[in-house]
Amino acid sequence: MTTAIAVKDVTKTYASGAAAVQALAGVTMAVSHGEVALLMGPSGSGKTTLLSIMGCILRPTSGFVQVCGRDVSGLSEAKLPAVRLQHIGFIFQGFNLFPTLTAGENVELSLDLKGVRAGLAKSRSRELLDAVGLTKKYDSFPADLSGGEKQRVAIARALAGDPQVILADEPTAALDSHSGRTVMEILRTLARQRDRAVVLVTHDNRLLEFADRIIRIEDGKIMPSPIPYEATISGADAPDYSSINPTPHG
């Protein structure tokens, strides 16, 4: 396995002075291609903040972030969208589908933003919806879809750019057990068959069976694992945190 995404000594502080709140306190972790990792912990522990930093949505206060072998810590705000577009697919808890667009159009819009021409975007959208079992829902609006179907549209949209890293924030929180299982089977298949790195923030213990690794976070810190992750993979393929070059940033 090779490292897909890594963070080193990452902190995140909101506000300043007496009102400052430290959401993350020196987090170091890595996730490999082909791996499904669950990020778990109590509410307010820093899970979503960490996921957002990994997804280049938030900037860390200090520390370093590496995406697909590239140090993105020192990139300007103007350059971060290109990193997300090229390497990262984000699945949101609330689906975030446009209600006035069909399932197919929601996926096509994501492809349009990536510069895919209209005809190819339409064809690719159908392929992606077919891959998540929604072949017959291409022309359906979100209001006519179940929660599980909406989440599968969101997965298809996240896959539109063929990202190496898929980040999901509570992807099964609004789903029944059957729909949640279907969504997790899709994500696990992506990791296994397409060699994608999948990181999920969740409170849902039903997802444990789908995980290769559980990363627990409390009070902004990664909790020690009984068996260090680096000990479970060969030395040559262990996450190389030293390769993350210290690039100063604010």
Residue frames relative to the residue before (quaternion, step in Angstrom):
aa qw qx qy qz dx dy dz
M 1.0000 0.0000 0.0000 0.0000 0.00 0.00 0.00
T 0.1855 -0.7664 0.6052 0.1094 3.55 -1.10 0.70
T 0.5724 -0.6245 0.4167 0.3299 3.55 -1.10 0.71
A 0.2394 -0.7720 0.5760 0.1225 3.56 -0.88 1.00
I 0.8009 -0.0409 0.0693 0.5934 3.57 0.93 -0.88
A 0.0212 0.8089 -0.5842 0.0637 3.57 -0.95 0.88
V 0.1141 -0.7477 0.6471 0.0958 3.53 -1.25 0.56
K 0.1032 -0.8001 0.5901 0.0300 3.57 -1.07 0.74
D 0.8593 -0.0509 -0.0048 0.5089 3.56 -0.84 1.11
V 0.2704 0.7990 -0.4954 0.2074 3.58 1.06 0.74
T 0.0281 -0.7572 0.6524 0.0149 3.53 -1.03 0.92
K 0.0476 -0.7680 0.6361 0.0571 3.53 -1.28 0.42
T 0.0233 -0.7924 0.6084 -0.0375 3.53 -0.73 1.16
Y 0.2322 -0.7672 0.5856 0.1205 3.55 -0.87 1.00
A 0.8103 0.1325 -0.1643 0.5466 3.57 -1.01 0.94
S 0.3080 -0.7432 0.5626 0.1905 3.58 -1.25 -0.33
G 0.7383 0.4061 -0.2944 0.4509 3.52 -1.32 0.14
A 0.8250 -0.2084 0.1693 0.4972 3.53 -1.15 -0.70
A 0.6893 0.4815 -0.2760 0.4656 3.59 1.18 -0.55
A 0.4190 0.7361 -0.4522 0.2794 3.61 1.27 -0.01
V 0.1001 -0.7677 0.6317 0.0391 3.54 -1.07 0.86
Q 0.2398 -0.7760 0.5680 0.1331 3.56 -0.72 1.07
A 0.2285 -0.8062 0.5371 0.0962 3.55 -0.42 1.27
L 0.7820 0.1084 -0.0532 0.6114 3.58 1.11 -0.72
A 0.1222 -0.8165 0.5640 0.0179 3.56 -0.96 0.92
G 0.8318 -0.2358 0.1113 0.4901 3.58 0.13 1.29
V 0.2037 0.8083 -0.5224 0.1798 3.57 0.83 1.00
T 0.0028 0.7660 -0.6424 0.0229 3.54 -1.00 0.96
M 0.2693 0.7465 -0.5710 0.2102 3.58 -0.74 1.04
A 0.1204 -0.7781 0.6116 0.0773 3.56 -1.28 0.36
V 0.1622 -0.7600 0.6231 0.0880 3.54 -1.21 0.63
S 0.3238 -0.7888 0.5022 0.1439 3.55 -0.87 1.01
H 0.6174 -0.4901 0.4559 0.4133 3.53 -1.33 0.27
G 0.7998 0.2851 -0.2202 0.4803 3.57 -1.00 0.84
E 0.6423 0.5405 -0.3031 0.4510 3.57 1.30 0.02
V 0.2054 -0.7194 0.6483 0.1414 3.53 -1.21 0.72
A 0.0221 -0.8092 0.5859 -0.0371 3.58 -0.54 1.20
L 0.2205 -0.7587 0.6000 0.1257 3.56 -0.93 0.93
L 0.1910 -0.7542 0.6204 0.0991 3.55 -0.92 0.99
M 0.0386 0.8383 -0.5329 0.1085 3.55 -0.28 1.30
G 0.2940 0.7311 -0.5817 0.2014 3.53 -1.22 0.58
P 0.6624 -0.5117 0.3575 0.4142 3.59 -1.24 0.26
S 0.6589 -0.4810 0.3899 0.4272 3.56 -1.29 0.29
G 0.8011 0.2682 -0.2148 0.4900 3.55 -0.97 0.88
S 0.4886 0.6947 -0.4171 0.3235 3.58 1.26 0.12
G 0.6118 -0.5745 0.3476 0.4181 3.60 1.24 -0.28
K 0.3581 0.7753 -0.4657 0.2318 3.59 1.28 0.07
T 0.7293 0.4306 -0.2513 0.4685 3.57 0.69 -1.09
T 0.5997 0.5470 -0.3590 0.4608 3.59 1.08 -0.65
L 0.6636 0.4965 -0.3033 0.4703 3.58 0.91 -0.89
L 0.6463 0.5170 -0.3209 0.4605 3.59 0.94 -0.86
S 0.6625 0.5108 -0.2989 0.4591 3.58 0.99 -0.83
I 0.6377 0.4983 -0.3250 0.4892 3.58 1.09 -0.66
M 0.6357 0.5164 -0.3269 0.4715 3.58 1.00 -0.78
G 0.7192 0.4401 -0.2349 0.4836 3.56 1.11 -0.73
C 0.4499 -0.7167 0.4247 0.3219 3.58 1.31 0.20
I 0.4030 0.6776 -0.4987 0.3602 3.57 1.08 0.75
L 0.7547 0.2031 -0.1177 0.6127 3.56 1.12 -0.78
R 0.3497 -0.6942 0.5811 0.2413 3.56 -1.21 0.53
P 0.4319 -0.6774 0.5145 0.2997 3.61 -0.96 0.74
T 0.5464 -0.5845 0.4766 0.3643 3.55 -1.20 0.44
S 0.7621 -0.1112 0.0692 0.6340 3.55 1.12 -0.74
G 0.5834 0.5689 -0.4304 0.3883 3.56 -1.25 0.34
F 0.4213 -0.7262 0.5118 0.1819 3.52 -1.36 0.16
V 0.1576 -0.7801 0.6034 0.0501 3.55 -1.11 0.82
Q 0.0781 -0.7904 0.6074 0.0168 3.53 -0.91 0.97
V 0.0677 -0.7923 0.6063 -0.0012 3.58 -0.82 1.05
C 0.8411 -0.1153 0.0326 0.5274 3.57 -0.64 1.19
G 0.7678 -0.4040 0.1820 0.4627 3.53 0.88 1.05
R 0.6691 0.4882 -0.2931 0.4777 3.58 1.26 -0.05
D 0.3654 -0.7029 0.5651 0.2304 3.56 -0.88 0.93
V 0.0937 -0.8235 0.5593 0.0160 3.57 -0.55 1.18
S 0.3673 0.7859 -0.4477 0.2168 3.57 1.32 0.02
G 0.7829 0.3598 -0.1776 0.4755 3.56 0.91 -0.88
L 0.4300 0.7141 -0.4654 0.2976 3.58 1.22 0.11
S 0.5060 -0.6380 0.4867 0.3164 3.55 -1.12 0.64
E 0.6657 -0.4936 0.3741 0.4163 3.56 -1.27 0.35
A 0.6366 0.5571 -0.3254 0.4225 3.57 1.06 -0.71
K 0.7178 0.4514 -0.2500 0.4675 3.59 1.14 -0.60
L 0.5456 0.6570 -0.3921 0.3421 3.60 1.17 -0.42
P 0.6119 0.5533 -0.3803 0.4181 3.67 0.93 -0.66
A 0.6254 0.5401 -0.3398 0.4492 3.59 1.06 -0.69
V 0.6226 0.5257 -0.3364 0.4721 3.60 1.08 -0.70
R 0.6516 0.5042 -0.3116 0.4735 3.57 0.93 -0.90
L 0.6632 0.5297 -0.3018 0.4340 3.55 0.90 -0.95
Q 0.7359 0.4466 -0.2304 0.4537 3.56 0.93 -0.91
H 0.8447 0.2667 -0.0790 0.4574 3.58 0.85 -0.96
I 0.7988 0.3489 -0.1292 0.4728 3.61 1.04 -0.69
G 0.1245 -0.7483 0.6473 0.0746 3.53 -1.10 0.85
F 0.1473 -0.8133 0.5610 0.0451 3.58 -0.71 1.07
I 0.1281 -0.7722 0.6204 0.0501 3.58 -0.89 1.02
F 0.2253 -0.8170 0.5233 0.0889 3.56 -0.52 1.21
Q 0.6138 -0.5755 0.4072 0.3553 3.55 -1.18 0.65
G 0.7594 0.3872 -0.2013 0.4826 3.59 0.94 -0.88
F 0.5581 -0.6376 0.3537 0.3962 3.59 1.31 0.41
N 0.0484 -0.8460 0.5269 0.0659 3.63 0.88 -0.98
L 0.3154 0.7318 -0.5340 0.2826 3.57 0.94 0.91
F 0.4605 -0.6515 0.5199 0.3053 3.58 -1.15 0.62
P 0.4092 -0.7675 0.4334 0.2359 3.62 -0.46 1.17
T 0.6956 0.4715 -0.2802 0.4640 3.60 1.12 -0.54
L 0.6498 0.4689 -0.3194 0.5059 3.58 1.30 0.07
T 0.5028 -0.6308 0.4919 0.3276 3.57 -1.10 0.62
A 0.6996 -0.4293 0.3428 0.4568 3.56 -1.31 0.14
G 0.6703 0.5058 -0.2945 0.4562 3.55 0.91 -0.94
E 0.6764 0.5007 -0.2901 0.4557 3.57 0.95 -0.88
N 0.6000 0.5538 -0.3610 0.4505 3.59 1.10 -0.63
V 0.6744 0.4612 -0.2882 0.4993 3.58 1.00 -0.81
E 0.6342 0.5476 -0.3245 0.4389 3.59 0.99 -0.84
L 0.6171 0.5586 -0.3473 0.4318 3.57 1.00 -0.80
S 0.6422 0.5179 -0.3208 0.4653 3.56 0.99 -0.81
L 0.6588 0.4985 -0.2989 0.4777 3.57 1.05 -0.77
D 0.5988 0.5616 -0.3509 0.4506 3.57 1.09 -0.73
L 0.6577 0.5191 -0.3028 0.4541 3.57 0.99 -0.89
K 0.6777 0.4661 -0.2794 0.4954 3.55 1.22 -0.49
G 0.5822 -0.6381 0.3461 0.3662 3.56 1.30 0.19
V 0.4170 0.6942 -0.4805 0.3366 3.58 1.23 0.33
R 0.4657 -0.6920 0.4691 0.2902 3.60 -0.78 0.96
A 0.7158 -0.5292 0.2657 0.3702 3.54 -1.17 0.77
G 0.6920 0.4912 -0.2964 0.4381 3.59 0.78 -0.99
L 0.6794 0.4763 -0.2804 0.4826 3.55 0.96 -0.90
A 0.6147 0.5495 -0.3445 0.4488 3.59 1.07 -0.74
K 0.6513 0.5148 -0.3140 0.4606 3.58 0.97 -0.83
S 0.6653 0.4996 -0.2925 0.4715 3.56 0.96 -0.90
R 0.6686 0.4971 -0.2918 0.4698 3.57 0.96 -0.90
S 0.6123 0.5517 -0.3421 0.4514 3.57 1.06 -0.74
R 0.6510 0.5050 -0.3128 0.4726 3.59 0.95 -0.84
E 0.6396 0.5277 -0.3233 0.4561 3.58 0.98 -0.81
L 0.6787 0.4968 -0.2904 0.4564 3.57 0.91 -0.91
L 0.6668 0.4804 -0.3062 0.4803 3.59 0.94 -0.82
D 0.6081 0.5334 -0.3462 0.4752 3.58 1.10 -0.64
A 0.6476 0.5448 -0.3124 0.4315 3.58 1.00 -0.84
V 0.7398 0.3531 -0.2179 0.5296 3.61 1.12 -0.58
G 0.6196 -0.6185 0.3176 0.3641 3.57 1.22 0.48
L 0.5944 0.5816 -0.3589 0.4238 3.58 1.16 0.51
T 0.1110 0.8404 -0.5208 0.1006 3.58 1.06 0.74
K 0.7471 0.4168 -0.2127 0.4721 3.58 0.92 -0.93
K 0.6545 0.5288 -0.3049 0.4461 3.60 1.27 -0.09
Y 0.2995 0.7999 -0.4835 0.1918 3.58 1.26 0.17
D 0.7785 0.3396 -0.1684 0.5001 3.59 0.91 -0.91
S 0.4974 0.6639 -0.4235 0.3640 3.61 1.26 0.16
F 0.3930 -0.6955 0.5512 0.2408 3.54 -1.11 0.75
P 0.6717 -0.5182 0.3366 0.4086 3.64 -1.11 0.52
A 0.6299 0.5558 -0.3397 0.4229 3.59 1.01 -0.75
D 0.7059 0.4447 -0.2500 0.4913 3.58 1.20 -0.50
L 0.6171 0.5403 -0.3363 0.4627 3.58 1.30 0.14
S 0.4835 -0.6271 0.5177 0.3239 3.55 -1.19 0.54
G 0.6940 -0.4621 0.3357 0.4384 3.56 -1.28 0.20
G 0.6645 0.5040 -0.3064 0.4589 3.57 0.95 -0.85
E 0.6465 0.5114 -0.3175 0.4686 3.58 1.04 -0.75
K 0.6268 0.5257 -0.3378 0.4654 3.59 1.01 -0.77
Q 0.6677 0.4956 -0.3145 0.4578 3.57 0.94 -0.84
R 0.6413 0.5108 -0.3295 0.4683 3.58 1.06 -0.65
V 0.5928 0.5227 -0.3640 0.4929 3.60 1.12 -0.56
A 0.6439 0.5212 -0.3178 0.4612 3.58 0.99 -0.86
I 0.6305 0.5129 -0.3321 0.4787 3.60 1.06 -0.70
A 0.6390 0.5221 -0.3244 0.4624 3.59 0.93 -0.89
R 0.6509 0.5081 -0.3107 0.4708 3.58 0.98 -0.83
A 0.6564 0.5154 -0.3116 0.4543 3.59 0.97 -0.84
L 0.6971 0.4704 -0.2634 0.4726 3.58 1.14 -0.63
A 0.4163 0.7620 -0.4364 0.2355 3.56 1.28 -0.22
G 0.7509 0.3789 -0.2164 0.4958 3.59 1.00 -0.72
D 0.4242 -0.7184 0.4426 0.3287 3.57 1.36 0.23
P 0.1078 0.8471 -0.5134 0.0848 3.62 0.85 0.97
Q 0.4779 -0.6580 0.5048 0.2894 3.55 -1.20 0.57
V 0.7633 0.2673 -0.1271 0.5743 3.57 1.20 -0.61
I 0.0891 -0.7783 0.6207 0.0303 3.57 -0.88 1.00
L 0.0843 -0.7922 0.6044 0.0012 3.57 -0.70 1.15
A 0.0316 -0.8163 0.5760 -0.0287 3.57 -0.81 1.00
D 0.2128 -0.7770 0.5851 0.0928 3.57 -0.88 1.02
E 0.8197 -0.2087 0.0807 0.5273 3.58 -0.38 1.31
P 0.0621 0.8663 -0.4947 0.0299 3.63 0.77 0.95
T 0.7460 0.3683 -0.2264 0.5065 3.61 1.18 -0.36
A 0.3676 0.7839 -0.4556 0.2068 3.60 1.28 -0.03
A 0.7719 0.3472 -0.1806 0.5011 3.60 0.96 -0.83
L 0.6117 0.5925 -0.3233 0.4125 3.58 1.28 0.14
D 0.4950 -0.6035 0.5192 0.3481 3.55 -1.24 0.44
S 0.7177 -0.4805 0.2811 0.4183 3.57 -1.24 0.34
H 0.6506 0.5173 -0.3254 0.4508 3.61 0.97 -0.78
S 0.6797 0.4779 -0.2902 0.4747 3.58 0.88 -0.94
G 0.6396 0.5337 -0.3215 0.4502 3.56 1.01 -0.82
R 0.6512 0.5104 -0.3139 0.4657 3.55 1.00 -0.80
T 0.6286 0.5378 -0.3306 0.4543 3.57 1.02 -0.81
V 0.6522 0.5141 -0.3063 0.4653 3.58 0.95 -0.92
M 0.6860 0.4827 -0.2923 0.4593 3.60 0.90 -0.88
E 0.6190 0.5326 -0.3487 0.4600 3.58 1.05 -0.65
I 0.6205 0.5302 -0.3363 0.4699 3.58 1.07 -0.73
L 0.6898 0.4840 -0.2822 0.4586 3.58 0.86 -0.98
R 0.6527 0.5020 -0.3225 0.4669 3.59 0.98 -0.78
T 0.6280 0.5296 -0.3324 0.4633 3.58 1.04 -0.76
L 0.6220 0.5394 -0.3366 0.4570 3.58 1.01 -0.78
A 0.6600 0.4997 -0.3064 0.4699 3.56 0.96 -0.86
R 0.7153 0.4688 -0.2624 0.4470 3.57 0.81 -1.00
Q 0.8016 0.3461 -0.1606 0.4603 3.56 0.69 -1.12
R 0.7677 0.3261 -0.1865 0.5192 3.60 1.11 -0.59
D 0.4243 -0.7459 0.4317 0.2777 3.57 1.33 0.14
R 0.3522 0.7337 -0.4997 0.2965 3.56 1.02 0.82
A 0.3773 -0.6690 0.5827 0.2655 3.55 -1.23 0.49
V 0.0745 -0.8047 0.5890 -0.0040 3.57 -0.73 1.10
V 0.0217 -0.7854 0.6180 -0.0265 3.58 -0.76 1.10
L 0.0441 -0.8156 0.5766 -0.0221 3.56 -0.71 1.10
V 0.2613 -0.6953 0.6467 0.1734 3.53 -1.07 0.85
T 0.1885 0.7995 -0.5494 0.1532 3.58 -0.74 0.98
H 0.2856 -0.6954 0.6254 0.2092 3.50 -1.41 0.37
D 0.5566 0.6745 -0.3370 0.3488 3.55 1.36 -0.29
N 0.3014 -0.7863 0.5161 0.1568 3.58 -0.36 1.25
R 0.5354 0.6260 -0.4090 0.3925 3.60 1.21 -0.28
L 0.6490 0.5448 -0.3159 0.4269 3.57 1.19 -0.42
L 0.4388 0.7352 -0.4422 0.2671 3.58 1.26 -0.26
E 0.6540 0.5447 -0.3234 0.4135 3.59 0.97 -0.81
F 0.6731 0.5002 -0.2939 0.4586 3.59 1.20 -0.45
A 0.6276 0.5993 -0.3154 0.3840 3.58 1.24 -0.35
D 0.3741 -0.6742 0.5877 0.2454 3.52 -1.22 0.62
R 0.8014 0.0232 0.0322 0.5968 3.55 1.17 -0.64
I 0.2358 -0.7362 0.6197 0.1360 3.51 -1.17 0.76
I 0.1023 -0.7716 0.6264 0.0421 3.58 -0.80 1.04
R 0.1344 -0.8169 0.5590 0.0468 3.57 -0.50 1.17
I 0.0806 -0.7974 0.5981 0.0035 3.52 -0.93 0.96
E 0.0392 0.7730 -0.6307 0.0563 3.55 -1.01 0.91
D 0.8519 0.0273 -0.0541 0.5202 3.55 -1.00 0.91
G 0.7101 -0.4935 0.2542 0.4331 3.55 0.99 0.88
K 0.6763 0.4486 -0.2937 0.5052 3.59 1.25 0.26
I 0.4656 -0.6467 0.5283 0.2931 3.55 -1.16 0.71
M 0.3547 -0.7444 0.5293 0.1998 3.56 -0.81 1.03
P 0.5637 -0.6135 0.4208 0.3588 3.64 -0.98 0.75
S 0.3200 -0.7220 0.5839 0.1880 3.54 -1.12 0.78
P 0.5835 -0.5865 0.4157 0.3779 3.62 -1.05 0.64
I 0.7680 0.1507 -0.0879 0.6163 3.58 1.12 -0.74
P 0.4124 -0.7207 0.4867 0.2715 3.63 -0.47 1.11
Y 0.5663 -0.6220 0.4251 0.3342 3.55 -0.97 0.91
E 0.6427 0.5450 -0.3314 0.4244 3.58 0.95 -0.86
A 0.6507 0.5278 -0.3224 0.4406 3.60 1.15 -0.52
T 0.6498 0.5377 -0.3134 0.4364 3.57 1.21 -0.30
I 0.7436 0.3110 -0.2080 0.5542 3.61 1.25 -0.10
S 0.6534 -0.5474 0.3470 0.3912 3.54 -1.16 0.51
G 0.6529 -0.5695 0.3426 0.3635 3.55 -1.10 0.75
A 0.6695 0.5182 -0.3136 0.4300 3.59 0.91 -0.88
D 0.7443 0.4011 -0.2133 0.4894 3.55 1.13 -0.66
A 0.4160 0.7129 -0.4760 0.3036 3.59 1.23 0.04
P 0.6081 -0.5669 0.4013 0.3845 3.60 -1.08 0.65
D 0.2177 -0.7929 0.5604 0.0988 3.55 -0.71 1.08
Y 0.1866 -0.8222 0.5308 0.0856 3.56 0.09 1.30
S 0.5966 0.5921 -0.3685 0.3970 3.58 1.11 -0.58
S 0.6104 0.5715 -0.3594 0.4143 3.59 1.20 -0.42
I 0.5643 0.5658 -0.4015 0.4475 3.58 1.26 -0.13
N 0.2716 -0.8050 0.5093 0.1370 3.55 -0.18 1.26
P 0.4590 -0.6884 0.4862 0.2812 3.60 -0.83 0.93
T 0.0238 0.7918 -0.6074 0.0591 3.56 -0.29 1.27
P 0.3907 -0.7422 0.4799 0.2572 3.63 -0.39 1.12
H 0.1542 0.7599 -0.6233 0.1008 3.54 -1.09 0.75
G 0.4977 -0.6646 0.4718 0.2965 3.50 -1.31 0.31
